Structures are given as structure tokens and as C-alpha cells.
């Protein structure tokens, strides 16, 4: 190395090369955000992703709130998963009436908040690397079938978790880095969001804990004063519905969450690990086709563990080479400010990696990972919060190999190694974007089928109204969807395939159907329930007449 030339530390953040137009990455990022929101709005206007009875249950809760009829704390029929989405949609229902689109507009706004916060967090964690922030936004603007379902379907918890998790990380960085101005409001906001997520859905708690640990590690002295008291009070406000329920009902919501996660149910560890580490990450993070993962799309399951290790080691090394001065007085110089920001960025990256590992571990410990890996992959949707930390080592490798300090990074004998590293990192980044784009195309391709299915369901509702049918029996995945689509003009009670009473999330509907003089029956065409009801089309007092519709069969009592 030439005398007088200082070698760049291996873990130092690569300097972003100068750009002719500093506005270009910002403009491209704005276009990517608009494209992501526009893509999802287009899906909503084409009745995609397809709705279901669980989303309809949230819609019914919003309808009841808008009418002032009920103010539920939990998703109907269970003692966990808060109804925040219903409260967000209730004002729209009061203004324009209930609809699936009205139910999903707040979730679309939550997605927009999520991607904007991801852009802001990425800039914080990388010292303002606008091009890397653009890459992160482009990736999050794409969306596979599983991802857009998590982000748009108002079925409870998932749309708001990622936005809240990103907000918690941004607030934790600002507080840990000692950013001046509005510090008490930031402490209050962090506490409120943490408490709110405890009520809404505990799946995001690893990110609450990880970002909270950063605050404890670097702002202990501040937490002992007014900031800590304000944070605690705000957390109690956010978790208020949960605490009020626990005190008045005397029931533990945590027990209900564990039961829903499959605790107490059998599933082999081989199946759990396959679901959590092979199928889960590609499905949950948006690299798979609708409803399944092709073998070529499973490569992300192989790439994720090394990325977690690399991101964790890079963050830890950055912390070790820039030792924090915990709880020091507010920096008074530019260099001290830079050190505080660098330490906060490294600590947050490490926290995001730890939260991702904890999320995977908790999912693997649940029986859902082994019993229903395709559907329960939604439990890993929070991993998207860690994307800036996971991809940063890859981006750093490509920039270190091409930046202005590349010649000083190592010896000439290491040049082939640096070139190979650059190619490998660029290949993984390109494969990440490419696979996400292919899965996004698959979600777009599935939209016409969803729209056709919604049209068939609308025709079913219209026929029931025309024939004056107001009370029906149907399967679980038909009942509340039918009741919501008809704005409670048609009430439905759940039965199983053997015509036995099923799981009614809102018991008043069953009481109303049971008291009806001659309730009808509704079943999807070709379903086991339809086959069972076809057996009652003969003569006798319980005989039924069938009305055949595209995709549906309506069984009317014979008078």
C-alpha cells in the first residue's frame, strides 16, 4: 500500500459514488411507490385478491361499529386478534355503505405507509444511500399472491403489522441516534405502537422486542426519566382494549394465541422445519406463485440463512469497530453525530436480523408450520421488515468492488476474490428482484379468475334477494361472506358437510336462522355439502328443490 494512503476498514460503509442528478433516485423511488400502490389498487378494482369469510367477518364488525350496534375488541368468535381494521373501515362504511373495497382502502393506505417508512428506514440504516433505498422500494412494490393477500385482505392483523414494525424501527433509530427535536412525542409514539400491536396481533412482537432492546441499550438514562414514563403510559393506551378485556372477562388472550398457533397439536419436527425453513420464507416474503412454490422458486430458502449470518456479522462488526458511548451527553460535534448515527444504524440492523431469526424460530416451534405450511406462511409476513438489513451486505459487496476505494480494499492478489464476490452478490440481488417480478406476474394473471368468482357470488346474492330468501344454512367459508355481501339482508348459520352445526363466529345469526320458518341451504357447486344436499331432493317432508347457478347451488324447502 502506498505510504500516506489510509486503507479503508473492511467493515466500513461503502461510499456512494457521486451522481450527476441527486434527484434521479428520489424521482425513481417516487415512481416505484406510486407503481406499488397503483398495482394494488388495480387488484382491488378487479376484486383481487379474492375475499373470504374471515375478511367478511371483519367487514361485519365494521358494519356493526358504523351503526353503533357493537364495538368488538376481538375478531368475532375468538379472544385474540384485535379489530383495528374494522374501526378503520367503519367511517367509510358510514359514509358510503359496506363493501369489500371500502374495507380494503385502509389496508391499502397501510401498505403505502409501510413502503414509505421502509424507504426512510433504509436511508437511516445506510447513511443515505438513495440507490439502495430505491432497490428496497422496488422490491417491496412488487407483490406475489401471498404478499398482496397479507397486505390487502382485512382478515385481521397482517396489513397493519408491517407498517407498525417499520415505524417502530424508524422511531428506535431516531431515538437511539439522539436526533434532536420532538423526542418526547417519539417516545410516546413508540410506546403506543408497541402496545397497539400487542392488542392487534402478537406476531410482530419480535420486532417490538428487538427495537426496544436497542432503546434500552443506548438510551437507558433517558428512559429513567419522563421519556420512560411517557412510553409506558402510551403503551398502556395502545394495549388498552386487550387490558380491559383481560380485567373484565378474566381470560388470558395469550392462551388463545398459543392455541391458534397449534400448541398442543402434533406435528413432527421434520415437517415443522420443512415448513418453516423451506416453504415458509419464499412464500411469506413473496417469491412464489399463487398457492404454491415451484422448485425453482425455493432458492430463497437456501439464500436466506447465509444472508442472515452475513447481515448479523456485518452489523456486529460495525458495532465492535465503533464502540458506543451509551447514554452520553448529546453530541456537540459533527464527528460525534456521525458516530451516534453509525452506532444506531448498526444496532438497528442487528436488531432486525435478530427479530427475523426469532420470527423463524417461533414459527418453526408452532405446529402450524408442519400441519398447514402453505396457508400459515402468512405468519412470516413480518420478515419483510428486515429486508433493508438482509440485502445491505449484498449491496455493500457490489459497491465495495466498484467504488472509489476498491483499489485500496485489499491487495492486488485479492482482486479475483473481490470480483467473484461482486458477481455473486449482484446475481443474488438480480435473482431476488427477478423472482419477485415473476411471482407478481402470477398474481396479476390470477386476477381475472378472482373477478369472475366475485361476479358469480354477486349473482348468488341477487337470486336470494329476488326469491325473498332471508335465512340460509351454508358452510363456514360461505356464511359470513354471504351475510356481508347482502348487508345482512341474508343471515346465515354454519353447518359442516354432515349438516351438523358448525363454527358460527357471530351467534345471533344462528339464533335468527334457527327461528326462521323455512330456511334455505347454499353450497358451492361440486362440494361435499352440495352432494349431501342433493340426496334430499326426493319426496318427503324434508325434500328440497334446487336452483342451479354458475358455481353455486341453492336448495329451497319444498312447500
C-alpha positions as CSV (number, residue, x, y, z in Angstrom):
1,X,0.0,0.0,0.0
2,X,1.3,3.5,-0.9
3,X,2.6,5.5,2.1
4,X,0.2,8.1,3.4
5,X,-2.8,6.4,1.9
6,X,-5.1,5.2,4.7
7,X,-6.7,1.8,4.0
8,X,-10.5,1.7,4.4
9,X,-11.6,-0.7,7.1
10,X,-13.2,-3.8,5.7
11,X,-16.5,-3.2,7.6
12,X,-16.7,0.4,6.7
13,X,-19.8,1.6,4.9
14,X,-19.0,1.9,1.2
15,X,-19.2,5.4,0.0
16,X,-21.9,6.1,-2.5
17,X,-20.5,7.3,-5.8
18,X,-21.4,10.8,-6.9
19,X,-24.4,11.0,-9.2
20,X,-25.0,13.6,-11.8
21,X,-28.6,14.2,-10.7
22,X,-29.2,13.8,-7.0
23,X,-32.9,14.0,-7.7
24,X,-32.9,11.0,-10.0
25,X,-33.0,8.3,-7.3
26,X,-35.7,10.2,-5.5
27,X,-37.8,10.6,-8.6
28,X,-37.4,6.9,-9.4
29,X,-38.3,6.0,-5.8
30,X,-41.5,8.1,-6.0
31,X,-42.4,6.3,-9.3
32,X,-41.8,2.9,-7.6
33,X,-44.0,3.8,-4.7
34,X,-46.8,5.0,-7.0
35,X,-46.4,1.8,-9.1
36,X,-46.7,-0.3,-5.9
37,X,-49.8,1.5,-4.7
38,X,-51.3,1.6,-8.3
39,X,-50.7,-2.2,-8.7
40,X,-52.5,-3.0,-5.6
41,X,-55.3,-0.5,-6.3
42,X,-55.7,-2.2,-9.7
43,X,-56.1,-5.5,-8.0
44,X,-58.7,-4.1,-5.6
45,X,-60.7,-2.7,-8.5
46,X,-60.6,-6.2,-10.1
47,X,-61.9,-7.9,-7.0
48,X,-58.5,-9.4,-6.3
49,X,-57.1,-10.9,-4.2
50,X,-60.3,-13.0,-3.6
51,X,-62.2,-12.2,-0.4
52,X,-63.3,-14.9,2.1
53,X,-65.5,-15.4,5.1
54,X,-62.8,-14.3,7.6
55,X,-62.5,-10.9,5.8
56,X,-66.3,-10.7,5.7
57,X,-66.3,-11.2,9.5
58,X,-64.1,-8.2,9.9
59,X,-66.4,-6.3,7.5
60,X,-69.5,-7.3,9.6
61,X,-67.6,-6.0,12.7
62,X,-67.0,-2.7,10.8
63,X,-70.7,-2.6,9.8
64,X,-71.8,-3.0,13.4
65,X,-69.4,-0.3,14.6
66,X,-70.6,2.1,11.9
67,X,-74.2,1.5,13.0
68,X,-73.3,1.9,16.7
69,X,-74.6,-1.6,17.2
70,X,-71.5,-3.2,18.7
71,X,-67.9,-2.3,19.5
72,X,-66.0,-5.6,19.4
73,X,-62.5,-5.8,21.0
74,X,-61.6,-9.1,19.2
75,X,-62.3,-10.7,15.9
76,X,-65.7,-12.3,16.3
77,X,-65.7,-15.8,17.6
78,X,-62.3,-15.7,19.3
79,X,-60.4,-14.0,22.1
80,X,-57.4,-12.7,20.2
81,X,-56.5,-10.6,17.2
82,X,-57.8,-7.0,17.7
83,X,-60.4,-5.4,15.3
84,X,-58.3,-2.3,14.4
85,X,-59.1,-2.9,10.7
86,X,-62.9,-2.8,11.5
87,X,-62.5,0.5,13.3
88,X,-60.5,2.0,10.4
89,X,-63.2,0.9,7.9
90,X,-66.2,1.9,9.9
91,X,-66.1,5.6,8.9
92,X,-66.0,4.7,5.2
93,X,-69.0,2.3,5.8
94,X,-70.9,5.1,7.5
95,X,-70.3,7.4,4.5
96,X,-70.6,5.0,1.6
97,X,-72.1,1.8,2.9
98,X,-70.3,-1.5,3.4
99,X,-68.2,-3.1,0.6
100,X,-65.1,-5.1,0.3
101,X,-63.4,-2.2,-1.4
102,X,-64.3,0.1,1.5
103,X,-62.9,-2.5,3.9
104,X,-59.6,-2.7,1.9
105,X,-58.9,1.0,1.3
106,X,-57.5,1.4,4.8
107,X,-55.2,-1.6,4.3
108,X,-54.0,0.0,1.0
109,X,-53.1,3.1,3.0
110,X,-51.3,1.0,5.5
111,X,-49.3,-0.6,2.6
112,X,-48.4,2.9,1.4
113,X,-47.2,3.9,4.9
114,X,-45.2,0.6,5.1
115,X,-43.2,1.2,1.9
116,X,-42.6,4.9,2.6
117,X,-41.3,4.0,6.1
118,X,-39.2,1.3,4.6
119,X,-37.6,3.9,2.3
120,X,-37.0,6.2,5.2
121,X,-35.5,3.4,7.4
122,X,-33.2,2.3,4.6
123,X,-31.8,5.8,4.2
124,X,-31.2,5.9,8.0
125,X,-29.5,2.5,8.2
126,X,-27.2,3.1,5.2
127,X,-26.0,6.7,5.7
128,X,-28.4,8.0,3.0
129,X,-27.7,5.5,0.1
130,X,-30.5,6.6,-2.2
131,X,-29.9,3.9,-4.8
132,X,-30.1,1.1,-2.3
133,X,-33.2,2.6,-0.9
134,X,-34.6,2.6,-4.4
135,X,-33.8,-1.1,-4.7
136,X,-35.6,-1.8,-1.5
137,X,-38.7,0.1,-2.5
138,X,-38.8,-1.6,-5.9
139,X,-38.7,-5.0,-4.2
140,X,-41.5,-4.0,-1.8
141,X,-43.6,-2.5,-4.7
142,X,-43.7,-6.0,-6.2
143,X,-46.1,-8.4,-4.6
144,X,-46.8,-12.1,-5.0
145,X,-50.2,-13.6,-4.4
146,X,-49.4,-14.4,-0.8
147,X,-47.9,-11.0,-0.1
148,X,-50.8,-8.9,-1.5
149,X,-53.2,-11.1,0.4
150,X,-51.3,-10.3,3.6
151,X,-51.2,-6.6,2.7
152,X,-54.7,-6.0,1.4
153,X,-57.1,-8.6,2.9
154,X,-58.7,-7.2,6.0
155,X,-58.7,-10.5,7.8
156,X,-57.1,-9.3,11.0
157,X,-53.6,-8.2,11.9
158,X,-51.5,-8.7,8.8
159,X,-51.9,-5.4,6.9
160,X,-51.0,-3.2,9.9
161,X,-48.1,-5.3,11.3
162,X,-45.5,-4.4,8.7
163,X,-46.3,-0.7,8.8
164,X,-46.2,-0.6,12.6
165,X,-42.9,-2.6,12.6
166,X,-41.3,-0.2,10.2
167,X,-42.5,2.7,12.2
168,X,-41.1,1.2,15.4
169,X,-37.7,0.7,13.7
170,X,-37.6,4.3,12.4
171,X,-38.5,5.7,15.8
172,X,-36.0,3.5,17.5
173,X,-33.2,4.7,15.2
174,X,-34.1,8.4,15.7
175,X,-34.2,8.0,19.5
176,X,-31.0,5.8,19.7
177,X,-29.1,8.2,17.4
178,X,-30.1,11.2,19.6
179,X,-31.8,13.1,16.8
180,X,-33.0,16.4,18.3
181,X,-36.5,17.7,18.3
182,X,-39.8,16.0,19.2
183,X,-38.1,13.4,21.4
184,X,-41.0,13.0,23.8
185,X,-43.6,12.6,21.0
186,X,-41.3,10.0,19.5
187,X,-41.1,8.1,22.8
188,X,-44.9,8.3,23.1
189,X,-45.4,7.1,19.5
190,X,-43.1,4.1,20.0
191,X,-44.8,3.1,23.2
192,X,-48.3,3.5,21.7
193,X,-47.5,1.4,18.6
194,X,-45.9,-1.3,20.8
195,X,-49.0,-1.6,22.9
196,X,-51.3,-1.4,19.9
197,X,-49.5,-4.3,18.3
198,X,-49.8,-6.3,21.5
199,X,-53.6,-6.0,21.0
200,X,-53.8,-6.3,17.2
201,X,-51.5,-9.3,16.6
202,X,-48.5,-10.6,18.6
203,X,-46.8,-11.9,15.5
204,X,-44.9,-8.6,15.3
205,X,-43.7,-8.8,18.9
206,X,-40.1,-10.0,17.9
207,X,-39.7,-6.6,16.2
208,X,-41.1,-4.8,19.2
209,X,-38.7,-6.6,21.5
210,X,-35.7,-6.1,19.2
211,X,-36.2,-2.4,18.6
212,X,-37.0,-2.0,22.3
213,X,-33.7,-3.6,23.2
214,X,-31.8,-1.0,21.1
215,X,-33.6,1.8,23.1
216,X,-32.7,0.1,26.4
217,X,-29.1,-0.4,25.3
218,X,-28.4,3.2,24.1
219,X,-30.9,5.4,26.0
220,X,-31.2,3.9,29.4
221,X,-30.6,7.2,31.2
222,X,-33.3,8.9,29.1
223,X,-35.7,6.1,29.8
224,X,-35.3,6.6,33.6
225,X,-36.9,10.0,33.3
226,X,-40.0,11.5,31.6
227,X,-39.4,9.6,28.4
228,X,-39.8,6.2,30.1
229,X,-42.9,7.3,32.0
230,X,-44.5,8.6,28.8
231,X,-43.5,5.5,26.8
232,X,-45.1,3.3,29.5
233,X,-48.3,5.3,29.6
234,X,-48.6,5.3,25.8
235,X,-48.1,1.6,25.7
236,X,-50.9,1.1,28.2
237,X,-53.2,3.3,26.0
238,X,-52.3,1.2,22.9
239,X,-52.9,-2.1,24.7
240,X,-56.0,-0.6,26.4
241,X,-58.6,-2.9,24.7
242,X,-56.6,-6.0,25.5
243,X,-56.1,-5.0,29.1
244,X,-59.7,-4.0,29.6
245,X,-60.8,-7.4,28.2
246,X,-58.4,-9.3,30.4
247,X,-59.6,-7.5,33.5
248,X,-63.3,-7.7,32.8
249,X,-63.5,-11.2,31.3
250,X,-60.8,-12.8,33.4
251,X,-59.4,-14.6,30.4
252,X,-55.8,-14.7,29.1
253,X,-55.5,-13.7,25.4
254,X,-52.1,-15.3,25.2
255,X,-53.5,-18.7,25.8
256,X,-55.9,-18.2,22.9
257,X,-53.0,-17.1,20.7
258,X,-51.0,-20.2,21.6
259,X,-53.9,-22.5,20.9
260,X,-54.4,-20.8,17.5
261,X,-50.7,-21.4,16.7
262,X,-51.1,-25.1,17.1
263,X,-49.7,-25.6,20.6
264,X,-50.9,-28.9,21.9
265,X,-51.3,-30.3,18.4
266,X,-49.0,-32.9,17.0
267,X,-46.6,-32.2,14.1
268,X,-43.2,-33.8,13.6
269,X,-40.1,-31.6,13.7
270,X,-39.2,-32.7,10.2
271,X,-42.4,-31.3,8.9
272,X,-42.1,-28.2,11.0
273,X,-38.6,-27.4,9.9
274,X,-39.6,-28.0,6.2
275,X,-42.5,-25.7,6.5
276,X,-40.6,-23.0,8.5
277,X,-37.3,-23.0,6.6
278,X,-38.0,-24.4,3.2
279,X,-41.6,-23.4,2.2
280,X,-42.2,-20.6,4.6
281,X,-39.6,-17.9,3.7
282,X,-40.2,-18.0,-0.1
283,X,-44.0,-18.0,0.3
284,X,-44.1,-15.4,3.1
285,X,-41.7,-13.0,1.5
286,X,-43.2,-13.0,-2.0
287,X,-41.2,-15.4,-4.2
288,X,-43.8,-18.0,-5.0
289,X,-46.7,-18.5,-7.5
290,X,-50.3,-18.3,-6.2
291,X,-50.9,-21.1,-3.8
292,X,-47.6,-23.0,-4.2
293,X,-43.9,-22.8,-4.7
294,X,-42.3,-24.2,-7.8
295,X,-38.9,-25.9,-7.2
296,X,-37.0,-23.0,-8.9
297,X,-38.7,-20.5,-6.5
298,X,-37.4,-22.3,-3.4
299,X,-33.9,-20.9,-3.9
300,X,-34.6,-18.1,-1.5
301,X,-34.8,-20.7,1.3
302,X,-31.2,-21.6,0.6
303,X,-30.1,-17.9,0.3
304,X,-31.8,-16.7,3.5
305,X,-29.7,-18.3,6.2
306,X,-26.4,-17.1,4.7
307,X,-27.9,-13.6,4.3
308,X,-29.0,-13.6,8.0
309,X,-25.5,-14.6,9.1
310,X,-23.8,-12.1,6.8
311,X,-26.1,-9.3,7.9
312,X,-25.7,-10.1,11.5
313,X,-21.9,-10.3,11.3
314,X,-21.6,-7.1,9.4
315,X,-23.8,-5.2,11.9
316,X,-21.9,-6.8,14.8
317,X,-18.5,-5.9,13.3
318,X,-19.7,-2.3,12.8
319,X,-20.6,-2.1,16.4
320,X,-17.3,-3.6,17.6
321,X,-15.3,-1.2,15.5
322,X,-17.4,1.8,16.5
323,X,-17.8,1.3,20.3
324,X,-20.9,3.1,21.6
325,X,-20.8,5.7,24.3
326,X,-24.0,4.6,25.9
327,X,-26.1,7.4,27.4
328,X,-23.5,10.0,26.6
329,X,-24.5,13.6,26.5
330,X,-25.9,14.9,23.3
331,X,-23.1,15.1,20.7
332,X,-21.7,18.6,20.2
333,X,-19.6,18.0,17.1
334,X,-20.2,16.6,13.6
335,X,-17.9,13.6,14.2
336,X,-19.8,12.7,17.4
337,X,-23.1,13.0,15.5
338,X,-21.8,10.7,12.8
339,X,-20.6,8.2,15.3
340,X,-24.0,8.2,17.1
341,X,-25.8,7.7,13.7
342,X,-23.4,4.9,12.7
343,X,-23.9,3.1,16.0
344,X,-27.6,3.4,15.9
345,X,-27.7,2.1,12.3
346,X,-25.6,-0.9,13.1
347,X,-27.6,-1.7,16.2
348,X,-30.9,-1.5,14.3
349,X,-29.6,-3.7,11.5
350,X,-28.5,-6.3,14.1
351,X,-31.9,-5.9,15.8
352,X,-33.8,-6.5,12.5
353,X,-31.7,-9.7,11.9
354,X,-32.4,-10.9,15.4
355,X,-36.1,-10.3,15.0
356,X,-36.1,-12.2,11.7
357,X,-34.4,-15.2,13.4
358,X,-36.8,-15.1,16.3
359,X,-39.8,-15.0,13.9
360,X,-38.5,-18.0,12.1
361,X,-37.8,-19.9,15.3
362,X,-41.2,-19.2,16.8
363,X,-42.9,-20.3,13.5
364,X,-40.9,-23.5,13.5
365,X,-41.9,-24.2,17.1
366,X,-45.6,-23.9,16.1
367,X,-47.4,-27.0,14.8
368,X,-48.9,-24.8,12.0
369,X,-45.6,-24.9,10.2
370,X,-45.8,-28.6,9.9
371,X,-49.6,-29.0,9.5
372,X,-50.6,-26.2,7.1
373,X,-47.3,-24.7,5.8
374,X,-48.7,-23.2,2.7
375,X,-51.5,-21.2,4.4
376,X,-49.7,-20.5,7.6
377,X,-46.7,-19.0,5.7
378,X,-48.5,-15.7,6.3
379,X,-47.1,-15.9,9.8
380,X,-43.8,-14.9,8.3
381,X,-45.0,-11.7,6.6
382,X,-43.1,-9.6,9.2
383,X,-39.8,-10.8,7.6
384,X,-40.3,-8.0,5.0
385,X,-39.4,-5.5,7.8
386,X,-35.9,-7.0,7.8
387,X,-35.3,-6.6,4.0
388,X,-33.1,-3.5,4.3
389,X,-30.8,-5.2,6.8
390,X,-30.8,-8.5,4.8
391,X,-29.9,-7.1,1.4
392,X,-27.4,-4.5,2.7
393,X,-24.4,-6.9,2.7
394,X,-25.1,-7.8,-0.9
395,X,-25.3,-4.2,-1.9
396,X,-22.2,-3.3,0.0
397,X,-20.3,-6.1,-1.7
398,X,-21.2,-4.8,-5.1
399,X,-20.4,-1.2,-4.2
400,X,-17.1,-2.0,-2.5
401,X,-15.9,-3.8,-5.5
402,X,-16.7,-0.9,-7.8
403,X,-16.4,2.2,-5.7
404,X,-13.6,4.7,-5.4
405,X,-11.9,2.7,-2.6
406,X,-11.9,-0.6,-4.5
407,X,-8.2,-0.3,-5.3
408,X,-7.3,0.2,-1.6
409,X,-9.5,-2.6,-0.3
410,X,-7.0,-5.4,0.0
411,X,-4.0,-6.4,-2.1
412,X,-3.9,-7.0,-5.9
413,X,-3.8,-10.7,-5.2
414,X,-7.3,-10.3,-3.7
415,X,-8.8,-8.7,-6.9
416,X,-10.2,-12.0,-8.3
417,X,-11.8,-12.7,-4.9
418,X,-13.4,-9.3,-4.9
419,X,-14.6,-9.7,-8.5
420,X,-16.2,-13.1,-7.6
421,X,-17.8,-11.6,-4.6
422,X,-19.2,-8.8,-6.6
423,X,-20.6,-11.1,-9.3
424,X,-22.2,-13.4,-6.6
425,X,-23.8,-10.5,-4.8
426,X,-25.1,-8.9,-7.9
427,X,-26.5,-12.3,-9.0
428,X,-28.4,-12.8,-5.8
429,X,-29.8,-9.2,-6.0
430,X,-30.9,-9.7,-9.6
431,X,-32.4,-13.1,-8.8
432,X,-34.3,-11.6,-5.8
433,X,-35.9,-8.9,-8.0
434,X,-36.5,-11.3,-10.9
435,X,-38.2,-14.0,-8.8
436,X,-40.3,-11.4,-7.1
437,X,-41.3,-9.9,-10.5
438,X,-42.3,-13.4,-11.8
439,X,-44.4,-14.1,-8.8
440,X,-46.0,-10.6,-9.2
441,X,-46.9,-11.5,-12.8
442,X,-48.6,-14.7,-11.4
443,X,-50.7,-12.7,-9.0
444,X,-51.8,-10.4,-11.9
445,X,-52.6,-13.4,-14.0
446,X,-54.9,-14.7,-11.3
447,X,-56.9,-11.5,-11.0
448,X,-59.4,-12.4,-13.9
449,X,-60.4,-15.6,-12.1
450,X,-61.0,-13.7,-8.9
451,X,-63.2,-11.2,-10.6
452,X,-65.2,-13.9,-12.3
453,X,-65.7,-15.7,-8.9
454,X,-66.8,-12.4,-7.4
455,X,-69.3,-11.9,-10.2
456,X,-70.8,-15.4,-9.6
457,X,-71.1,-14.6,-5.9
458,X,-72.9,-11.4,-6.7
459,X,-75.3,-13.3,-8.9
460,X,-76.0,-15.7,-6.0
461,X,-76.8,-12.8,-3.7
462,X,-79.1,-11.3,-6.3
463,X,-81.0,-14.5,-6.7
464,X,-81.5,-14.9,-3.0
465,X,-82.9,-11.4,-2.8
466,X,-85.2,-11.9,-5.7
467,X,-86.6,-15.1,-4.2
468,X,-87.1,-13.5,-0.8
469,X,-84.6,-15.8,0.9
470,X,-83.5,-14.2,4.2
471,X,-82.2,-17.2,6.2
472,X,-79.9,-19.9,5.0
473,X,-77.6,-22.7,6.2
474,X,-74.2,-23.0,4.5
475,X,-70.5,-23.9,5.1
476,X,-68.1,-21.8,7.1
477,X,-66.4,-20.3,4.0
478,X,-69.8,-19.3,2.6
479,X,-71.7,-18.0,5.5
480,X,-70.3,-14.6,6.7
481,X,-69.2,-13.8,3.2
482,X,-72.8,-14.1,2.1
483,X,-74.1,-12.1,5.0
484,X,-71.7,-9.3,4.5
485,X,-72.3,-9.2,0.7
486,X,-76.0,-8.9,1.3
487,X,-75.5,-6.2,4.0
488,X,-77.2,-8.6,6.5
489,X,-80.3,-9.0,4.3
490,X,-79.5,-12.7,4.2
491,X,-78.4,-14.2,7.5
492,X,-76.5,-17.5,7.6
493,X,-75.7,-20.2,10.1
494,X,-72.8,-22.5,9.6
495,X,-73.1,-26.3,9.1
496,X,-70.5,-28.9,8.2
497,X,-70.6,-31.4,5.4
498,X,-72.8,-33.7,7.5
499,X,-75.3,-30.9,8.1
500,X,-74.3,-30.6,11.8
501,X,-73.9,-27.1,13.4
502,X,-70.5,-25.5,12.6
503,X,-68.5,-22.6,13.9
504,X,-70.6,-19.5,14.0
505,X,-68.5,-16.5,14.7
506,X,-71.5,-14.3,15.4
507,X,-74.1,-16.4,17.4
508,X,-77.0,-14.0,16.8
509,X,-77.1,-15.2,13.2
510,X,-77.6,-18.8,14.2
511,X,-80.4,-17.9,16.5
512,X,-82.1,-15.9,13.7
513,X,-81.8,-18.8,11.2
514,X,-83.0,-21.4,13.8
515,X,-86.1,-19.3,14.4
516,X,-86.9,-18.9,10.7
517,X,-89.9,-20.8,9.3
518,X,-88.2,-22.3,6.2
519,X,-84.5,-21.6,5.8
520,X,-82.8,-22.4,2.6
521,X,-79.4,-24.1,2.0
522,X,-76.5,-22.8,-0.1
523,X,-73.5,-24.8,-1.2
524,X,-70.6,-24.3,-3.8
525,X,-71.1,-26.5,-6.8
526,X,-69.3,-29.8,-6.6
527,X,-68.7,-29.5,-2.8
528,X,-69.3,-32.4,-0.3
529,X,-72.1,-30.3,1.2
530,X,-73.8,-30.0,-2.2
531,X,-73.6,-33.8,-2.7
532,X,-75.1,-34.3,0.7
533,X,-78.0,-31.9,0.0
534,X,-78.6,-33.5,-3.4
535,X,-79.7,-36.6,-1.6
536,X,-82.6,-34.7,-0.1
537,X,-84.1,-33.7,-3.5
538,X,-86.6,-36.6,-3.4
539,X,-90.1,-36.8,-1.9
540,X,-90.8,-36.3,1.7
541,X,-91.3,-33.5,4.3
542,X,-87.6,-32.6,4.2
543,X,-87.4,-32.5,0.4
544,X,-85.6,-29.7,-1.3
545,X,-85.8,-28.0,-4.7
546,X,-82.5,-26.9,-6.2
547,X,-81.7,-23.7,-8.1
548,X,-78.6,-24.1,-10.1
549,X,-76.3,-21.1,-10.6
550,X,-72.8,-20.8,-12.0
551,X,-70.6,-22.1,-9.2
552,X,-73.4,-22.4,-6.7
553,X,-76.5,-24.5,-5.8
554,X,-79.4,-23.1,-3.7
555,X,-81.7,-25.6,-2.0
556,X,-85.2,-24.3,-1.2
557,X,-87.7,-26.1,1.1
558,X,-90.4,-27.7,-0.9
559,X,-93.8,-26.3,0.1
